[in-house]
Amino acid sequence: MSEFLMYFQLGFKHILDVYSYDHILFLIALSVPFSFKDWKQILLLVTLFTLGHTMSLLLVIFGIVAIKVSVVEMLIPVTILIVALFNLFTAGKSNKKESINLIVFVTLFFGIIHGLGFSSYFKSILSGNTVGKLLPLSEFSLGIEVGQLVVVFVMLILSYIVQTFFRFSKRDWTLVMSAFIIGVVIPMVLENEMWLK
């Protein structure tokens, strides 16, 4: 297997790992208020996540940043919760474009935080000097981007089916999915190691 394919698959599988479903939850929360006609906005958000993830891995590889794993593990579900709550309170409101800056910031922040959470493992599988790690990092990041686009595409198809064939309004669909995500994420926040200390 070529090195490109190896790192690309690592990034792709990292997103689609059902045992580490925080990525998938975040992408569902991020994409639920959108439809296919909003593809440019959702593509921008997905790419911002990838940029944040890549940026944090770069900072760790170059030894600029180090953060406690317990803090990162707490911040990941909190960012998912913020996006789901944002969707809950803005569902059906037509003037949502003013508040998109919050989602842009949270998406970039989530990418940075999640990259920090994955950085120690990623750093351990790379060998060689720091500059030699840049190509594998870009291949890994491409896999992350494609994996995220797959999740978002599936979510957009599901949204279309629910809204077209089952006659859910966009508002109701957003409310139901956001409430579901909140219900899954709150226990993740409450069961975090930081509360147990």
Secondary structure by P-SEA (a helix, b strand, c coil): ccaaaaaaaaaaaaaaccccaaaaaaaaaacccccccaaaaaaaaaaaaaaaaaaaaaaaaaccbbbbaaaaaaaaaaaaaaaaaaaaaacccccccccaaaaaaaaaaaaaaaaaaaaaaaaaacccccccaaaaaaaaaaaaaaaaaaaaaaaaaaaaaaaccccccaaaaaaaaaaaaaaacaaaaaacccccc
